[in-house]
Amino acid sequence: PELVDLFRSETPRRLAALRAAYTSGSPTQLTQEAHALKSGCAQLGARQMADLCQGLEIQGRIGSMQAAGPLLDELEREFHAVTQALLVQLG
């Protein structure tokens, strides 16, 4: 439960930082934030979110922000789905 609470409280901040990196066109920041979030998602077993973070990390590394927007949109949707699933699991 503590890990879930941490995930639920920290992830919106990370998503906001990813969105800011995308909006400002900062591939380095995008890479760093995506990498940090990917680790937390993997620890929690949120595989789809971790995969999306990896995609964002790759986009940042190659300096291509074009595909980052749709990936980020999908990541935000997936976060909401994962949050709902976790709440159901915890009862």
HTML snippet that shows the backbone in 3Dmol.js (N, CA, C, O; Angstrom):
<script src="https://3Dmol.org/build/3Dmol-min.js"></script>
<div id="view" style="width:600px;height:400px;position:relative"></div>
<script>
const pdb = `
ATOM      1  N   PRO A   1       0.804  -1.225   0.000  1.00  0.00           N
ATOM      2  CA  PRO A   1       0.000   0.000   0.000  1.00  0.00           C
ATOM      3  C   PRO A   1       0.845   1.288   0.000  1.00  0.00           C
ATOM      4  O   PRO A   1       0.464   2.285  -0.613  1.00  0.00           O
ATOM      5  N   GLU A   2       1.985   1.254   0.687  1.00  0.00           N
ATOM      6  CA  GLU A   2       2.844   2.445   0.709  1.00  0.00           C
ATOM      7  C   GLU A   2       3.395   2.747  -0.679  1.00  0.00           C
ATOM      8  O   GLU A   2       3.449   3.906  -1.092  1.00  0.00           O
ATOM      9  N   LEU A   3       3.802   1.708  -1.394  1.00  0.00           N
ATOM     10  CA  LEU A   3       4.325   1.891  -2.747  1.00  0.00           C
ATOM     11  C   LEU A   3       3.241   2.443  -3.663  1.00  0.00           C
ATOM     12  O   LEU A   3       3.510   3.302  -4.502  1.00  0.00           O
ATOM     13  N   VAL A   4       2.028   1.955  -3.505  1.00  0.00           N
ATOM     14  CA  VAL A   4       0.903   2.439  -4.312  1.00  0.00           C
ATOM     15  C   VAL A   4       0.629   3.905  -3.994  1.00  0.00           C
ATOM     16  O   VAL A   4       0.413   4.707  -4.903  1.00  0.00           O
ATOM     17  N   ASP A   5       0.637   4.261  -2.700  1.00  0.00           N
ATOM     18  CA  ASP A   5       0.420   5.662  -2.323  1.00  0.00           C
ATOM     19  C   ASP A   5       1.496   6.570  -2.905  1.00  0.00           C
ATOM     20  O   ASP A   5       1.201   7.659  -3.398  1.00  0.00           O
ATOM     21  N   LEU A   6       2.736   6.117  -2.846  1.00  0.00           N
ATOM     22  CA  LEU A   6       3.845   6.894  -3.406  1.00  0.00           C
ATOM     23  C   LEU A   6       3.668   7.062  -4.914  1.00  0.00           C
ATOM     24  O   LEU A   6       3.858   8.152  -5.455  1.00  0.00           O
ATOM     25  N   PHE A   7       3.308   5.984  -5.575  1.00  0.00           N
ATOM     26  CA  PHE A   7       3.076   6.016  -7.021  1.00  0.00           C
ATOM     27  C   PHE A   7       1.969   7.013  -7.360  1.00  0.00           C
ATOM     28  O   PHE A   7       2.108   7.818  -8.281  1.00  0.00           O
ATOM     29  N   ARG A   8       0.870   6.950  -6.607  1.00  0.00           N
ATOM     30  CA  ARG A   8      -0.276   7.828  -6.873  1.00  0.00           C
ATOM     31  C   ARG A   8       0.034   9.289  -6.579  1.00  0.00           C
ATOM     32  O   ARG A   8      -0.538  10.179  -7.209  1.00  0.00           O
ATOM     33  N   SER A   9       0.925   9.549  -5.638  1.00  0.00           N
ATOM     34  CA  SER A   9       1.236  10.941  -5.307  1.00  0.00           C
ATOM     35  C   SER A   9       2.356  11.520  -6.170  1.00  0.00           C
ATOM     36  O   SER A   9       2.335  12.707  -6.497  1.00  0.00           O
ATOM     37  N   GLU A  10       3.327  10.697  -6.539  1.00  0.00           N
ATOM     38  CA  GLU A  10       4.486  11.181  -7.304  1.00  0.00           C
ATOM     39  C   GLU A  10       4.254  11.213  -8.813  1.00  0.00           C
ATOM     40  O   GLU A  10       4.784  12.086  -9.500  1.00  0.00           O
ATOM     41  N   THR A  11       3.483  10.290  -9.324  1.00  0.00           N
ATOM     42  CA  THR A  11       3.321  10.183 -10.776  1.00  0.00           C
ATOM     43  C   THR A  11       2.718  11.440 -11.405  1.00  0.00           C
ATOM     44  O   THR A  11       3.199  11.859 -12.458  1.00  0.00           O
ATOM     45  N   PRO A  12       1.700  12.058 -10.822  1.00  0.00           N
ATOM     46  CA  PRO A  12       1.192  13.298 -11.449  1.00  0.00           C
ATOM     47  C   PRO A  12       2.271  14.379 -11.572  1.00  0.00           C
ATOM     48  O   PRO A  12       2.294  15.118 -12.556  1.00  0.00           O
ATOM     49  N   ARG A  13       3.155  14.473 -10.589  1.00  0.00           N
ATOM     50  CA  ARG A  13       4.248  15.442 -10.673  1.00  0.00           C
ATOM     51  C   ARG A  13       5.192  15.086 -11.823  1.00  0.00           C
ATOM     52  O   ARG A  13       5.631  15.957 -12.573  1.00  0.00           O
ATOM     53  N   ARG A  14       5.492  13.810 -11.947  1.00  0.00           N
ATOM     54  CA  ARG A  14       6.365  13.362 -13.043  1.00  0.00           C
ATOM     55  C   ARG A  14       5.708  13.590 -14.402  1.00  0.00           C
ATOM     56  O   ARG A  14       6.361  14.011 -15.357  1.00  0.00           O
ATOM     57  N   LEU A  15       4.412  13.307 -14.478  1.00  0.00           N
ATOM     58  CA  LEU A  15       3.698  13.537 -15.739  1.00  0.00           C
ATOM     59  C   LEU A  15       3.702  15.016 -16.103  1.00  0.00           C
ATOM     60  O   LEU A  15       3.853  15.373 -17.272  1.00  0.00           O
ATOM     61  N   ALA A  16       3.536  15.871 -15.107  1.00  0.00           N
ATOM     62  CA  ALA A  16       3.574  17.321 -15.354  1.00  0.00           C
ATOM     63  C   ALA A  16       4.959  17.742 -15.833  1.00  0.00           C
ATOM     64  O   ALA A  16       5.083  18.587 -16.720  1.00  0.00           O
ATOM     65  N   ALA A  17       5.998  17.153 -15.247  1.00  0.00           N
ATOM     66  CA  ALA A  17       7.368  17.472 -15.668  1.00  0.00           C
ATOM     67  C   ALA A  17       7.615  16.978 -17.099  1.00  0.00           C
ATOM     68  O   ALA A  17       8.287  17.652 -17.881  1.00  0.00           O
ATOM     69  N   LEU A  18       7.081  15.820 -17.435  1.00  0.00           N
ATOM     70  CA  LEU A  18       7.202  15.315 -18.804  1.00  0.00           C
ATOM     71  C   LEU A  18       6.484  16.243 -19.784  1.00  0.00           C
ATOM     72  O   LEU A  18       7.000  16.555 -20.858  1.00  0.00           O
ATOM     73  N   ARG A  19       5.294  16.672 -19.395  1.00  0.00           N
ATOM     74  CA  ARG A  19       4.522  17.570 -20.257  1.00  0.00           C
ATOM     75  C   ARG A  19       5.265  18.899 -20.444  1.00  0.00           C
ATOM     76  O   ARG A  19       5.288  19.455 -21.542  1.00  0.00           O
ATOM     77  N   ALA A  20       5.868  19.399 -19.367  1.00  0.00           N
ATOM     78  CA  ALA A  20       6.633  20.651 -19.450  1.00  0.00           C
ATOM     79  C   ALA A  20       7.846  20.479 -20.365  1.00  0.00           C
ATOM     80  O   ALA A  20       8.163  21.369 -21.154  1.00  0.00           O
ATOM     81  N   ALA A  21       8.518  19.337 -20.257  1.00  0.00           N
ATOM     82  CA  ALA A  21       9.677  19.070 -21.117  1.00  0.00           C
ATOM     83  C   ALA A  21       9.251  19.017 -22.581  1.00  0.00           C
ATOM     84  O   ALA A  21       9.934  19.547 -23.458  1.00  0.00           O
ATOM     85  N   TYR A  22       8.124  18.376 -22.830  1.00  0.00           N
ATOM     86  CA  TYR A  22       7.609  18.288 -24.196  1.00  0.00           C
ATOM     87  C   TYR A  22       7.233  19.674 -24.722  1.00  0.00           C
ATOM     88  O   TYR A  22       7.605  20.044 -25.836  1.00  0.00           O
ATOM     89  N   THR A  23       6.500  20.430 -23.919  1.00  0.00           N
ATOM     90  CA  THR A  23       6.030  21.752 -24.324  1.00  0.00           C
ATOM     91  C   THR A  23       7.192  22.709 -24.593  1.00  0.00           C
ATOM     92  O   THR A  23       7.154  23.506 -25.530  1.00  0.00           O
ATOM     93  N   SER A  24       8.224  22.613 -23.751  1.00  0.00           N
ATOM     94  CA  SER A  24       9.373  23.513 -23.917  1.00  0.00           C
ATOM     95  C   SER A  24      10.380  22.999 -24.946  1.00  0.00           C
ATOM     96  O   SER A  24      11.341  23.693 -25.279  1.00  0.00           O
ATOM     97  N   GLY A  25      10.159  21.782 -25.448  1.00  0.00           N
ATOM     98  CA  GLY A  25      11.071  21.224 -26.448  1.00  0.00           C
ATOM     99  C   GLY A  25      12.415  20.840 -25.872  1.00  0.00           C
ATOM    100  O   GLY A  25      13.448  21.048 -26.508  1.00  0.00           O
ATOM    101  N   SER A  26      12.413  20.279 -24.670  1.00  0.00           N
ATOM    102  CA  SER A  26      13.654  19.901 -24.000  1.00  0.00           C
ATOM    103  C   SER A  26      13.831  18.384 -23.992  1.00  0.00           C
ATOM    104  O   SER A  26      13.335  17.708 -23.090  1.00  0.00           O
ATOM    105  N   PRO A  27      14.537  17.844 -24.995  1.00  0.00           N
ATOM    106  CA  PRO A  27      14.706  16.396 -25.050  1.00  0.00           C
ATOM    107  C   PRO A  27      15.492  15.831 -23.870  1.00  0.00           C
ATOM    108  O   PRO A  27      15.225  14.708 -23.442  1.00  0.00           O
ATOM    109  N   THR A  28      16.441  16.571 -23.342  1.00  0.00           N
ATOM    110  CA  THR A  28      17.225  16.089 -22.202  1.00  0.00           C
ATOM    111  C   THR A  28      16.332  15.918 -20.980  1.00  0.00           C
ATOM    112  O   THR A  28      16.395  14.900 -20.290  1.00  0.00           O
ATOM    113  N   GLN A  29      15.508  16.912 -20.721  1.00  0.00           N
ATOM    114  CA  GLN A  29      14.589  16.824 -19.584  1.00  0.00           C
ATOM    115  C   GLN A  29      13.576  15.703 -19.804  1.00  0.00           C
ATOM    116  O   GLN A  29      13.239  14.981 -18.866  1.00  0.00           O
ATOM    117  N   LEU A  30      13.095  15.556 -21.019  1.00  0.00           N
ATOM    118  CA  LEU A  30      12.152  14.494 -21.344  1.00  0.00           C
ATOM    119  C   LEU A  30      12.777  13.134 -21.044  1.00  0.00           C
ATOM    120  O   LEU A  30      12.136  12.272 -20.443  1.00  0.00           O
ATOM    121  N   THR A  31      14.012  12.946 -21.457  1.00  0.00           N
ATOM    122  CA  THR A  31      14.720  11.684 -21.224  1.00  0.00           C
ATOM    123  C   THR A  31      14.851  11.403 -19.734  1.00  0.00           C
ATOM    124  O   THR A  31      14.574  10.291 -19.284  1.00  0.00           O
ATOM    125  N   GLN A  32      15.270  12.396 -18.971  1.00  0.00           N
ATOM    126  CA  GLN A  32      15.483  12.213 -17.533  1.00  0.00           C
ATOM    127  C   GLN A  32      14.189  11.887 -16.801  1.00  0.00           C
ATOM    128  O   GLN A  32      14.148  10.969 -15.982  1.00  0.00           O
ATOM    129  N   GLU A  33      13.155  12.622 -17.089  1.00  0.00           N
ATOM    130  CA  GLU A  33      11.874  12.395 -16.409  1.00  0.00           C
ATOM    131  C   GLU A  33      11.261  11.049 -16.805  1.00  0.00           C
ATOM    132  O   GLU A  33      10.718  10.335 -15.962  1.00  0.00           O
ATOM    133  N   ALA A  34      11.352  10.715 -18.074  1.00  0.00           N
ATOM    134  CA  ALA A  34      10.803   9.436 -18.531  1.00  0.00           C
ATOM    135  C   ALA A  34      11.547   8.277 -17.885  1.00  0.00           C
ATOM    136  O   ALA A  34      10.933   7.285 -17.492  1.00  0.00           O
ATOM    137  N   HIS A  35      12.851   8.396 -17.775  1.00  0.00           N
ATOM    138  CA  HIS A  35      13.655   7.335 -17.155  1.00  0.00           C
ATOM    139  C   HIS A  35      13.271   7.160 -15.685  1.00  0.00           C
ATOM    140  O   HIS A  35      13.106   6.036 -15.212  1.00  0.00           O
ATOM    141  N   ALA A  36      13.132   8.258 -14.975  1.00  0.00           N
ATOM    142  CA  ALA A  36      12.776   8.195 -13.553  1.00  0.00           C
ATOM    143  C   ALA A  36      11.395   7.571 -13.363  1.00  0.00           C
ATOM    144  O   ALA A  36      11.211   6.738 -12.476  1.00  0.00           O
ATOM    145  N   LEU A  37      10.443   7.960 -14.172  1.00  0.00           N
ATOM    146  CA  LEU A  37       9.094   7.411 -14.051  1.00  0.00           C
ATOM    147  C   LEU A  37       9.054   5.945 -14.460  1.00  0.00           C
ATOM    148  O   LEU A  37       8.317   5.151 -13.874  1.00  0.00           O
ATOM    149  N   LYS A  38       9.838   5.592 -15.455  1.00  0.00           N
ATOM    150  CA  LYS A  38       9.882   4.201 -15.925  1.00  0.00           C
ATOM    151  C   LYS A  38      10.257   3.251 -14.794  1.00  0.00           C
ATOM    152  O   LYS A  38       9.673   2.175 -14.664  1.00  0.00           O
ATOM    153  N   SER A  39      11.214   3.639 -13.992  1.00  0.00           N
ATOM    154  CA  SER A  39      11.662   2.795 -12.885  1.00  0.00           C
ATOM    155  C   SER A  39      10.536   2.543 -11.895  1.00  0.00           C
ATOM    156  O   SER A  39      10.317   1.409 -11.469  1.00  0.00           O
ATOM    157  N   GLY A  40       9.823   3.604 -11.530  1.00  0.00           N
ATOM    158  CA  GLY A  40       8.713   3.457 -10.587  1.00  0.00           C
ATOM    159  C   GLY A  40       7.596   2.594 -11.144  1.00  0.00           C
ATOM    160  O   GLY A  40       7.008   1.786 -10.425  1.00  0.00           O
ATOM    161  N   CYS A  41       7.307   2.763 -12.417  1.00  0.00           N
ATOM    162  CA  CYS A  41       6.255   1.965 -13.058  1.00  0.00           C
ATOM    163  C   CYS A  41       6.640   0.490 -13.089  1.00  0.00           C
ATOM    164  O   CYS A  41       5.810  -0.381 -12.829  1.00  0.00           O
ATOM    165  N   ALA A  42       7.887   0.218 -13.402  1.00  0.00           N
ATOM    166  CA  ALA A  42       8.360  -1.166 -13.464  1.00  0.00           C
ATOM    167  C   ALA A  42       8.294  -1.817 -12.085  1.00  0.00           C
ATOM    168  O   ALA A  42       7.899  -2.977 -11.968  1.00  0.00           O
ATOM    169  N   GLN A  43       8.674  -1.086 -11.046  1.00  0.00           N
ATOM    170  CA  GLN A  43       8.623  -1.621  -9.682  1.00  0.00           C
ATOM    171  C   GLN A  43       7.208  -2.002  -9.281  1.00  0.00           C
ATOM    172  O   GLN A  43       7.000  -2.980  -8.564  1.00  0.00           O
ATOM    173  N   LEU A  44       6.249  -1.236  -9.739  1.00  0.00           N
ATOM    174  CA  LEU A  44       4.857  -1.470  -9.383  1.00  0.00           C
ATOM    175  C   LEU A  44       4.198  -2.508 -10.293  1.00  0.00           C
ATOM    176  O   LEU A  44       3.094  -2.971 -10.006  1.00  0.00           O
ATOM    177  N   GLY A  45       4.862  -2.871 -11.373  1.00  0.00           N
ATOM    178  CA  GLY A  45       4.302  -3.840 -12.306  1.00  0.00           C
ATOM    179  C   GLY A  45       3.422  -3.206 -13.370  1.00  0.00           C
ATOM    180  O   GLY A  45       2.672  -3.905 -14.051  1.00  0.00           O
ATOM    181  N   ALA A  46       3.504  -1.887 -13.521  1.00  0.00           N
ATOM    182  CA  ALA A  46       2.736  -1.179 -14.548  1.00  0.00           C
ATOM    183  C   ALA A  46       3.536  -1.221 -15.848  1.00  0.00           C
ATOM    184  O   ALA A  46       4.130  -0.228 -16.268  1.00  0.00           O
ATOM    185  N   ARG A  47       3.534  -2.393 -16.466  1.00  0.00           N
ATOM    186  CA  ARG A  47       4.376  -2.676 -17.627  1.00  0.00           C
ATOM    187  C   ARG A  47       4.087  -1.749 -18.816  1.00  0.00           C
ATOM    188  O   ARG A  47       5.009  -1.244 -19.456  1.00  0.00           O
ATOM    189  N   GLN A  48       2.805  -1.534 -19.101  1.00  0.00           N
ATOM    190  CA  GLN A  48       2.459  -0.671 -20.242  1.00  0.00           C
ATOM    191  C   GLN A  48       2.976   0.749 -20.018  1.00  0.00           C
ATOM    192  O   GLN A  48       3.490   1.383 -20.939  1.00  0.00           O
ATOM    193  N   MET A  49       2.836   1.241 -18.792  1.00  0.00           N
ATOM    194  CA  MET A  49       3.354   2.578 -18.492  1.00  0.00           C
ATOM    195  C   MET A  49       4.870   2.613 -18.635  1.00  0.00           C
ATOM    196  O   MET A  49       5.421   3.570 -19.180  1.00  0.00           O
ATOM    197  N   ALA A  50       5.547   1.572 -18.148  1.00  0.00           N
ATOM    198  CA  ALA A  50       7.004   1.509 -18.267  1.00  0.00           C
ATOM    199  C   ALA A  50       7.420   1.496 -19.740  1.00  0.00           C
ATOM    200  O   ALA A  50       8.398   2.142 -20.117  1.00  0.00           O
ATOM    201  N   ASP A  51       6.682   0.765 -20.566  1.00  0.00           N
ATOM    202  CA  ASP A  51       6.995   0.725 -22.000  1.00  0.00           C
ATOM    203  C   ASP A  51       6.803   2.094 -22.654  1.00  0.00           C
ATOM    204  O   ASP A  51       7.603   2.506 -23.494  1.00  0.00           O
ATOM    205  N   LEU A  52       5.741   2.793 -22.265  1.00  0.00           N
ATOM    206  CA  LEU A  52       5.506   4.133 -22.810  1.00  0.00           C
ATOM    207  C   LEU A  52       6.610   5.096 -22.364  1.00  0.00           C
ATOM    208  O   LEU A  52       7.061   5.939 -23.140  1.00  0.00           O
ATOM    209  N   CYS A  53       7.033   4.963 -21.115  1.00  0.00           N
ATOM    210  CA  CYS A  53       8.137   5.792 -20.625  1.00  0.00           C
ATOM    211  C   CYS A  53       9.414   5.512 -21.408  1.00  0.00           C
ATOM    212  O   CYS A  53      10.177   6.424 -21.725  1.00  0.00           O
ATOM    213  N   GLN A  54       9.632   4.235 -21.715  1.00  0.00           N
ATOM    214  CA  GLN A  54      10.817   3.895 -22.505  1.00  0.00           C
ATOM    215  C   GLN A  54      10.737   4.536 -23.881  1.00  0.00           C
ATOM    216  O   GLN A  54      11.743   5.024 -24.398  1.00  0.00           O
ATOM    217  N   GLY A  55       9.554   4.540 -24.476  1.00  0.00           N
ATOM    218  CA  GLY A  55       9.376   5.200 -25.764  1.00  0.00           C
ATOM    219  C   GLY A  55       9.678   6.685 -25.684  1.00  0.00           C
ATOM    220  O   GLY A  55      10.318   7.243 -26.576  1.00  0.00           O
ATOM    221  N   LEU A  56       9.218   7.329 -24.610  1.00  0.00           N
ATOM    222  CA  LEU A  56       9.509   8.756 -24.411  1.00  0.00           C
ATOM    223  C   LEU A  56      10.999   8.988 -24.189  1.00  0.00           C
ATOM    224  O   LEU A  56      11.574   9.959 -24.681  1.00  0.00           O
ATOM    225  N   GLU A  57      11.604   8.085 -23.447  1.00  0.00           N
ATOM    226  CA  GLU A  57      13.046   8.190 -23.190  1.00  0.00           C
ATOM    227  C   GLU A  57      13.833   8.098 -24.504  1.00  0.00           C
ATOM    228  O   GLU A  57      14.782   8.851 -24.720  1.00  0.00           O
ATOM    229  N   ILE A  58      13.443   7.200 -25.348  1.00  0.00           N
ATOM    230  CA  ILE A  58      14.103   7.038 -26.654  1.00  0.00           C
ATOM    231  C   ILE A  58      13.909   8.291 -27.502  1.00  0.00           C
ATOM    232  O   ILE A  58      14.849   8.767 -28.137  1.00  0.00           O
ATOM    233  N   GLN A  59      12.687   8.822 -27.511  1.00  0.00           N
ATOM    234  CA  GLN A  59      12.422  10.036 -28.287  1.00  0.00           C
ATOM    235  C   GLN A  59      13.311  11.183 -27.802  1.00  0.00           C
ATOM    236  O   GLN A  59      13.846  11.946 -28.605  1.00  0.00           O
ATOM    237  N   GLY A  60      13.459  11.293 -26.493  1.00  0.00           N
ATOM    238  CA  GLY A  60      14.326  12.330 -25.947  1.00  0.00           C
ATOM    239  C   GLY A  60      15.779  12.125 -26.322  1.00  0.00           C
ATOM    240  O   GLY A  60      16.485  13.078 -26.650  1.00  0.00           O
ATOM    241  N   ARG A  61      16.221  10.889 -26.275  1.00  0.00           N
ATOM    242  CA  ARG A  61      17.631  10.601 -26.597  1.00  0.00           C
ATOM    243  C   ARG A  61      17.973  10.911 -28.039  1.00  0.00           C
ATOM    244  O   ARG A  61      19.069  11.383 -28.341  1.00  0.00           O
ATOM    245  N   ILE A  62      17.024  10.643 -28.933  1.00  0.00           N
ATOM    246  CA  ILE A  62      17.315  10.922 -30.340  1.00  0.00           C
ATOM    247  C   ILE A  62      16.962  12.365 -30.711  1.00  0.00           C
ATOM    248  O   ILE A  62      17.185  12.806 -31.838  1.00  0.00           O
ATOM    249  N   GLY A  63      16.405  13.085 -29.733  1.00  0.00           N
ATOM    250  CA  GLY A  63      16.091  14.493 -29.962  1.00  0.00           C
ATOM    251  C   GLY A  63      14.867  14.723 -30.816  1.00  0.00           C
ATOM    252  O   GLY A  63      14.687  15.808 -31.367  1.00  0.00           O
ATOM    253  N   SER A  64      14.023  13.715 -30.932  1.00  0.00           N
ATOM    254  CA  SER A  64      12.812  13.831 -31.740  1.00  0.00           C
ATOM    255  C   SER A  64      11.608  13.997 -30.832  1.00  0.00           C
ATOM    256  O   SER A  64      11.186  13.055 -30.162  1.00  0.00           O
ATOM    257  N   MET A  65      11.064  15.195 -30.817  1.00  0.00           N
ATOM    258  CA  MET A  65       9.923  15.462 -29.951  1.00  0.00           C
ATOM    259  C   MET A  65       8.592  15.197 -30.665  1.00  0.00           C
ATOM    260  O   MET A  65       7.526  15.266 -30.054  1.00  0.00           O
ATOM    261  N   GLN A  66       8.666  14.897 -31.949  1.00  0.00           N
ATOM    262  CA  GLN A  66       7.457  14.744 -32.746  1.00  0.00           C
ATOM    263  C   GLN A  66       6.547  13.630 -32.219  1.00  0.00           C
ATOM    264  O   GLN A  66       5.339  13.834 -32.101  1.00  0.00           O
ATOM    265  N   ALA A  67       7.098  12.470 -31.903  1.00  0.00           N
ATOM    266  CA  ALA A  67       6.284  11.351 -31.429  1.00  0.00           C
ATOM    267  C   ALA A  67       6.028  11.411 -29.928  1.00  0.00           C
ATOM    268  O   ALA A  67       5.244  10.618 -29.408  1.00  0.00           O
ATOM    269  N   ALA A  68       6.668  12.327 -29.231  1.00  0.00           N
ATOM    270  CA  ALA A  68       6.537  12.390 -27.776  1.00  0.00           C
ATOM    271  C   ALA A  68       5.129  12.783 -27.343  1.00  0.00           C
ATOM    272  O   ALA A  68       4.632  12.267 -26.343  1.00  0.00           O
ATOM    273  N   GLY A  69       4.484  13.672 -28.063  1.00  0.00           N
ATOM    274  CA  GLY A  69       3.143  14.128 -27.693  1.00  0.00           C
ATOM    275  C   GLY A  69       2.131  12.998 -27.588  1.00  0.00           C
ATOM    276  O   GLY A  69       1.486  12.849 -26.550  1.00  0.00           O
ATOM    277  N   PRO A  70       1.978  12.200 -28.636  1.00  0.00           N
ATOM    278  CA  PRO A  70       1.035  11.082 -28.565  1.00  0.00           C
ATOM    279  C   PRO A  70       1.416  10.050 -27.493  1.00  0.00           C
ATOM    280  O   PRO A  70       0.540   9.480 -26.840  1.00  0.00           O
ATOM    281  N   LEU A  71       2.702   9.814 -27.316  1.00  0.00           N
ATOM    282  CA  LEU A  71       3.134   8.880 -26.266  1.00  0.00           C
ATOM    283  C   LEU A  71       2.774   9.413 -24.885  1.00  0.00           C
ATOM    284  O   LEU A  71       2.335   8.664 -24.014  1.00  0.00           O
ATOM    285  N   LEU A  72       2.962  10.687 -24.701  1.00  0.00           N
ATOM    286  CA  LEU A  72       2.642  11.308 -23.424  1.00  0.00           C
ATOM    287  C   LEU A  72       1.135  11.273 -23.156  1.00  0.00           C
ATOM    288  O   LEU A  72       0.713  11.010 -22.030  1.00  0.00           O
ATOM    289  N   ASP A  73       0.339  11.533 -24.167  1.00  0.00           N
ATOM    290  CA  ASP A  73      -1.122  11.441 -24.022  1.00  0.00           C
ATOM    291  C   ASP A  73      -1.527  10.035 -23.599  1.00  0.00           C
ATOM    292  O   ASP A  73      -2.357   9.857 -22.707  1.00  0.00           O
ATOM    293  N   GLU A  74      -0.932   9.045 -24.248  1.00  0.00           N
ATOM    294  CA  GLU A  74      -1.247   7.650 -23.930  1.00  0.00           C
ATOM    295  C   GLU A  74      -0.772   7.289 -22.524  1.00  0.00           C
ATOM    296  O   GLU A  74      -1.450   6.550 -21.809  1.00  0.00           O
ATOM    297  N   LEU A  75       0.377   7.803 -22.131  1.00  0.00           N
ATOM    298  CA  LEU A  75       0.910   7.550 -20.792  1.00  0.00           C
ATOM    299  C   LEU A  75      -0.037   8.111 -19.726  1.00  0.00           C
ATOM    300  O   LEU A  75      -0.287   7.460 -18.712  1.00  0.00           O
ATOM    301  N   GLU A  76      -0.554   9.299 -19.952  1.00  0.00           N
ATOM    302  CA  GLU A  76      -1.493   9.897 -18.998  1.00  0.00           C
ATOM    303  C   GLU A  76      -2.768   9.071 -18.891  1.00  0.00           C
ATOM    304  O   GLU A  76      -3.282   8.863 -17.792  1.00  0.00           O
ATOM    305  N   ARG A  77      -3.277   8.604 -20.014  1.00  0.00           N
ATOM    306  CA  ARG A  77      -4.475   7.747 -19.988  1.00  0.00           C
ATOM    307  C   ARG A  77      -4.185   6.445 -19.247  1.00  0.00           C
ATOM    308  O   ARG A  77      -5.005   5.978 -18.457  1.00  0.00           O
ATOM    309  N   GLU A  78      -3.034   5.871 -19.502  1.00  0.00           N
ATOM    310  CA  GLU A  78      -2.666   4.615 -18.856  1.00  0.00           C
ATOM    311  C   GLU A  78      -2.499   4.798 -17.350  1.00  0.00           C
ATOM    312  O   GLU A  78      -2.854   3.908 -16.577  1.00  0.00           O
ATOM    313  N   PHE A  79      -1.961   5.941 -16.926  1.00  0.00           N
ATOM    314  CA  PHE A  79      -1.825   6.208 -15.499  1.00  0.00           C
ATOM    315  C   PHE A  79      -3.195   6.175 -14.822  1.00  0.00           C
ATOM    316  O   PHE A  79      -3.342   5.596 -13.746  1.00  0.00           O
ATOM    317  N   HIS A  80      -4.187   6.788 -15.442  1.00  0.00           N
ATOM    318  CA  HIS A  80      -5.535   6.792 -14.861  1.00  0.00           C
ATOM    319  C   HIS A  80      -6.100   5.367 -14.789  1.00  0.00           C
ATOM    320  O   HIS A  80      -6.746   5.002 -13.806  1.00  0.00           O
ATOM    321  N   ALA A  81      -5.858   4.576 -15.816  1.00  0.00           N
ATOM    322  CA  ALA A  81      -6.332   3.185 -15.815  1.00  0.00           C
ATOM    323  C   ALA A  81      -5.628   2.376 -14.724  1.00  0.00           C
ATOM    324  O   ALA A  81      -6.270   1.609 -14.006  1.00  0.00           O
ATOM    325  N   VAL A  82      -4.322   2.544 -14.602  1.00  0.00           N
ATOM    326  CA  VAL A  82      -3.555   1.819 -13.583  1.00  0.00           C
ATOM    327  C   VAL A  82      -4.015   2.238 -12.190  1.00  0.00           C
ATOM    328  O   VAL A  82      -4.173   1.396 -11.306  1.00  0.00           O
ATOM    329  N   THR A  83      -4.225   3.522 -11.996  1.00  0.00           N
ATOM    330  CA  THR A  83      -4.685   4.013 -10.693  1.00  0.00           C
ATOM    331  C   THR A  83      -6.015   3.372 -10.317  1.00  0.00           C
ATOM    332  O   THR A  83      -6.196   2.932  -9.182  1.00  0.00           O
ATOM    333  N   GLN A  84      -6.938   3.320 -11.260  1.00  0.00           N
ATOM    334  CA  GLN A  84      -8.229   2.700 -10.988  1.00  0.00           C
ATOM    335  C   GLN A  84      -8.070   1.221 -10.653  1.00  0.00           C
ATOM    336  O   GLN A  84      -8.702   0.725  -9.720  1.00  0.00           O
ATOM    337  N   ALA A  85      -7.241   0.524 -11.398  1.00  0.00           N
ATOM    338  CA  ALA A  85      -7.009  -0.901 -11.133  1.00  0.00           C
ATOM    339  C   ALA A  85      -6.393  -1.129  -9.751  1.00  0.00           C
ATOM    340  O   ALA A  85      -6.754  -2.074  -9.050  1.00  0.00           O
ATOM    341  N   LEU A  86      -5.473  -0.265  -9.373  1.00  0.00           N
ATOM    342  CA  LEU A  86      -4.845  -0.388  -8.053  1.00  0.00           C
ATOM    343  C   LEU A  86      -5.843  -0.141  -6.935  1.00  0.00           C
ATOM    344  O   LEU A  86      -5.825  -0.834  -5.918  1.00  0.00           O
ATOM    345  N   LEU A  87      -6.704   0.832  -7.119  1.00  0.00           N
ATOM    346  CA  LEU A  87      -7.716   1.121  -6.105  1.00  0.00           C
ATOM    347  C   LEU A  87      -8.680  -0.060  -5.931  1.00  0.00           C
ATOM    348  O   LEU A  87      -9.092  -0.373  -4.813  1.00  0.00           O
ATOM    349  N   VAL A  88      -9.030  -0.704  -7.030  1.00  0.00           N
ATOM    350  CA  VAL A  88      -9.895  -1.884  -6.969  1.00  0.00           C
ATOM    351  C   VAL A  88      -9.174  -3.020  -6.244  1.00  0.00           C
ATOM    352  O   VAL A  88      -9.766  -3.705  -5.410  1.00  0.00           O
ATOM    353  N   GLN A  89      -7.898  -3.215  -6.565  1.00  0.00           N
ATOM    354  CA  GLN A  89      -7.116  -4.287  -5.936  1.00  0.00           C
ATOM    355  C   GLN A  89      -6.978  -4.080  -4.437  1.00  0.00           C
ATOM    356  O   GLN A  89      -7.059  -5.031  -3.660  1.00  0.00           O
ATOM    357  N   LEU A  90      -6.773  -2.847  -4.039  1.00  0.00           N
ATOM    358  CA  LEU A  90      -6.573  -2.558  -2.617  1.00  0.00           C
ATOM    359  C   LEU A  90      -7.887  -2.604  -1.839  1.00  0.00           C
ATOM    360  O   LEU A  90      -7.906  -2.722  -0.614  1.00  0.00           O
ATOM    361  N   GLY A  91      -8.987  -2.507  -2.595  1.00  0.00           N
ATOM    362  CA  GLY A  91     -10.302  -2.619  -1.970  1.00  0.00           C
ATOM    363  C   GLY A  91     -10.614  -1.430  -1.168  1.00  0.00           C
ATOM    364  O   GLY A  91     -11.686  -1.354  -0.568  1.00  0.00           O
TER     365      GLY A  91
END
`;
const viewer = $3Dmol.createViewer("view");
viewer.addModel(pdb, "pdb");
viewer.setStyle({}, {cartoon: {color: "spectrum"}});
viewer.zoomTo();
viewer.render();
</script>
